[in-house]
Amino acid sequence: MDTMDDGALFDKLAPTREALLDAIGEVIVGQRDVVDRLLVALFSDAHVLFVGVPGLAKTLLVRTVAEVVGVHSGRVQFTPDLMPTDITGVEVLEEDADTGRRSFRFVEGPVFTNLLLADEINRTPPKTQAALLQAMQERSVTVAGHTRELPKPFLVFATQNPIEQEGTYPLPEAQQDRFMLSVPVGYPSEEEEIEIVLRTTVGDLPSPRQVLTVEELVALQGVLRTLPTNEDVVRYAVRLAAATRPGSGVRAAQALRWGAGPRASQYLAVGARTWAALRGRLVPTEDDVRAVATSVLRHRVVLDFEAEADGRTTDEVLTELLAEVG
């Protein structure tokens, strides 16, 4: 694929999306919208947060994507006793049996991979959650004064249980902002659940079919970064993010006590470009911004106390805001 020009690479994006959806669908029943948004983050070279109660195959989905895309993957099961060095790695003191000389050797943590599954990320205290911050933002870690680069690509696909679940800790706003998308994973329909039971209780579980290689994924991510910017789309993305902020004058935003920052504008523009390109369209539109808007914004805004008391949800408020901004 490295011999292809940008035009040929772009032409492969839409067929690749369809091939990935088919391959993932051989293992994961339903959840097509969830998978579609996962692919937006994947090709945008960005992190994604999956939110849902246990048992909805969030972990299986991420593991399947890693195998279908052909990337190296690692997994961290977040627990209350997990330490930051369990994620980033640690230097250990070793002694040479022949010379007796002692030296430090760095033992890599699970972040040294292409796709890190951070499982139940909110079941560990904030100090350990924060250990991922530098890795997610800078694609490097610093241990014992030495900064070490992570492999390319490096993506964190995290799963999170609803904060109402016992034994969970809310993610700090700074860490939530590092995730491009927050994607809720809901219960399957009755027919989908029947299919899940049939697949998992009769015969062997299906194995994921590889569609891409790491090199192909990096090439496709690269061509997306070369696509032209639609200034109208950028202006709409900025206007939409600004509308969530208190004092914006947008009526729906009165239900919010915390609005989205500039990173939301960036991800709205990037997400719209990727959403359009994965459907074979070179130039994104405002409709593409709206397609990714709720996923980009839902974890970057906070309802005020009155809205919470009234039982309103973040998604309901964002739906009203999108209709009002137009």
N, C-alpha and C positions, 0 to 999 in steps of 0.2 A: 504493500500500500504506500510505501515511502516514495515510490516513483510517480504517484499520481499528482496531478496539479490540483489546485484548490477547487476548480470547477468539478472535477471528477469526484473529489472527496465529498463535496457538498451533495452531489447527486446520490451518494451512498447513504446519506443520513436517514432519509425517509424509509428506504427498504430495510436498513439496519434496525430501525425502531420496530418495524413490523416483525422482523425475524426474532428480535429479542422478546417482544410481547408473546409470540407463539411459543418460543422455547421456555419462557418462564411460566406460561400458562399450562405447559405439560406437567408442571409440578405444583403450582399454586392455583387453587380453584378460585375463580372470581377475582375481586380486588383489582380490576383493570385500571380504574382511575388512580388507585394507589401506586400501581406499577408505572403508569404513565408519568406521574409526578416524580417518582424515583428516577426515571430515565432523564427527566429535565435536570435534576441535580447532578446525575452521573455525567452527562455530556457538558454541563456547565462547570464541571470540576469543583463542585461545592458539596457541603455537608447537608444532611437531612435528618430530621427528627421524626420518628414514628410514635404516635401516642395511641394507646389502647390498653384495655384490660388484658391480663395474662391469658394465653391460650388461643390467640387469634393469628398465629403463624407469622408474627413479625420477625422472629429470629430465623425461621425457615426461609422467609422471603429474602432477607439480606444474604443469607448463605447461598441461596440459589442464584441470586444475581452475580455474586462473586464467581461462581463456577461457570455461569453462562457467558460472562464477559471475559473469563480467563485471567483474572487478576489474582495476585497473592492476597490472602485474607488472614486476619487475626481476630481474636475475640477476647473481650474482657467482660466477665460477669461481675457487675458492680455489686458489692456487698458492704455492710456497715464497717467492716474491719479492713477494707482495702486501703492500701497506702499509695501515695503519689508515685513512689519508685516502682510499685508493681505495674504501673502503666508506662512510664518513661524509660525504665531501666536503671541499673545501679553499677557502680564500680566496686569490684571485689579485689581483695588483696590476695595474691597468689605467690607461692614460693616455688622456685625452680628446684626440682629434686636433685639435679646434678650439681648446680653451682651454689644452691642455697640463697640465691638472690631473690629478693622480693620485689614485686611490681604490681601495679594496679591493672586490671583488665575490665573493660566495659562490657557488661552483659546487657544486650538489647532487650528492651521491653516490647510488649505487643504492638506499640505504635509503629514499629519499624516494619510496615507492610503497606500494601496499596489500598486495601479497604478494611478498615477497622470496624468491627461490630461492637459497639458499646451497649451491652445488654443491660436493660433496667438501670439506666444511667442515674436515675434519681433515687436509687436505693443506697447511695453512699453519701457521706457528709460533704458539704461544699468544698472543703480543702482538697479532697481527692477529685471531685468534679473539676476543680480549677486546674488540675494538672494537665488536662487536655487543652486548655486555652491556648498556650503558645503553639502547641502542635497543630491545632486547627487553624490558627490565624497565620502563623509564620512558616508552617510546614518544616519545623525543626524543633529540637528539644535541647535544653541546656542542663547538663548534669555535671556536678563537681567543677563548675567553671568552664566547661567545654561545650560548645554548641555543635550539634550534629544534625546534618540535613536528613530529612526523611525521604523515602523513595518517591518517585513520580510515576503515576499520580498518587496522592494521599488523600483519602476521603474517609470521613467518619459518618457512618450510618448508625444512629443511636435509636434505641427503643426506650420508651418512657411509659411508666404506668401512670394513670390519672393521679393527681396529687391527693385526692381524697382517700386513696388506698393506704392502708396502715403501713408504716415503716418507710415512707417516702419523704424526700426532701425537695422542696421547690428548687429548680435550677436558677442560679443567679442570672439576672437580666443580661449581664455581659457575655455569659456563655450562650444563652439562648440566641443572642444576636449573631453568633458565629454560624448558626445554622441558616442556610438559604431558605429552606422550607420546613414547615411543620405540617405533617400529614396525619390526620386521624385515621385509625384503622378500626372499622366498625364490624359488627357481627355479620356473618354471611346470611344470605336468604335461605329459606327452607330447602329449595332445590340445590343450592350450592352446598349446604351442610350435608345433605344426603350424599352428594358426590364426594365430599371430603371423607365421610365415613366409609364409603365403598372403596375409595382409593387407599385408605390407610389401614383397613382391617382385612383386606383380601389380597393375597399375593405380596410381592415385593414392592417397596416404594419406588416410584420412577426416579431415574437419575437425571440430573440436569444435562442438557446438550449444549456444548460450547459453541458460541456463535462468533465471538471476537477474540482477539489477542490483546495483550497490554499495549503493544506497539500500535495496533489499529485504533484502539480507544484513544490513545494520546494524540494520534494524527487527526482524528475526528474532533476531539476537543480543541485542537489547535486551529482547525479551519473555522470553527465557530467564532473564535476570537478575531478572525480577519474580516468577518462580515461587516458591511457598512452600517453605520448608526442612523436610525431614523429619528431626526430631531423632534418631530411631532410626538413620537412615542416616548422619547426621553422626557419631554415637557409634561406629558400626561402622567408618566410615572412619578415625577417629582410632585406634581400637583396632587396626586392621589395620596402619596405618603404624607405630604404637608396637611392634607385634610383631616388626618387622624389626630392631629396635635391640638391640645386644649387652646382655645382662643382662635381657632382657624375660621370660625364663623359658619362651619358646616353643622347643621342641626344634629345629625347623628353622632358627631364627635362629642357632644355634650355628655354622652354616656361613658366617655373614656376619661380616665385621670392620668393616663400615660400614653403618649403617641409614639409613632415609629420615627426612627432617626434616619440619617442620610444613607446608611447601608441598605435600608429598605428600598430606597429609590434605585440604588445600583442593582439590587437583586430583581426588582420589578422589570427593569430594562433588560437585564441579562436573561431572566426567565422568559420574557416575551420573545426575545430573539431565538432562544433555544426551542421554545414551544412551536414557533412558526417553522424553523428550519427542519425540525423532526417531522414536519408534515409537508416538506418539499417547497416551502415558501421562503424566498430570499429576504423579503422585506416584512417585518412584523407590523402589526396594526394595534390600535387601542384595544381591540377585542382580545388580542393575545395577552396584553397586560391584564385585562380583566380575568382571563382564564387562569392566571397564576396568582392573582392578587390576594385572595383569601389565604392561600398557603404561605405566601411571603409575609403577610401582616399579622396573622392570628397570634403568633407568639411574641410579637413586638408591641402589642397594645395591651392595656390593662383596663378592665371595666371599673367604673367608680362604684362606691359602696351602694348608692341608690339603685343602680342598674342590677347589681348583684342581688340586692334585697328583693327586687322585682322578679328575679328568676330569669333575667335575660342572659343570653349567651354571647360570647365574642363574635361568633359567626353570624348571628342575627344582626348585631350592630354593624358589622362590616358589610353585610348584604344591603342594609339601609344606606350606608355611606356610599357604596358603589352606585346605587340607584340615584342618590342625590348629586353626586359629582358628575355622573353621566359619562 
